[in-house]
Amino acid sequence: MRRVCVFRRFVMALLVAVAMAPFLTTAQVAGNPAPRTNAFNDPFVQVTSAIPACPVPEGPLYTEAEVRELAHVRSQHGGSCHRVGRCRLPNSYLYDAEIIPRVQRYIQQDGRFDDTSVWVLGERRLVTLMGCVQSQAQAEALEKAVWLVDDVMGVINLLQVGVERDGVRYPVRSVP
């Protein structure tokens, strides 16, 4: 009797899966992308906005499948910092919510970068700079300035001179 119940459940689950398959493939074929969110709550903010035509970065958005893939890697990377003694907190991602507002404040108070459009992303004590600046020297100065913020372990400079979309080195937000 028990085998019959298990078999019936299996058959019902199989029938439901077969019945739902056309809807799932239709959604994928129709070009409906999977919803993307900032599932890891990586801090991402615009710190300056003087160049209105600057391509807007997409930000840290992940599909549910990408979140599942990255969760283990992020836990390993985040915890290794503490294990080897480079971090006082148990996970390097815990610093980001604190670092990015300080980076934002530092850039805005500095004054040298008021004529830029810059976004910053924090991930594992690494600060990524995206956006537009007036010159390569200004991009380098901004990178050096961010290095001075306490707890920053690295700076990834993806800034560009001008507003040309062809030369953008970061994912650009799509226009709805």
Secondary structure, DSSP 8 states (H G I E B T S, - for coil): -HHHHHHHHHHHHHHHHHHHHHHHHHHHHTT-----B-TT---EEEEEE--TTS--B--S-B-HHHHHHHHHHHHHHHHHHHHTTS-SSS-GGGGHHHHHHHHHHHHHHHSTTTT-EEEEEEETTEEEEEEEES-HHHHHHHHHHHHTSTT--EEEEEEEES--STT--S-B----
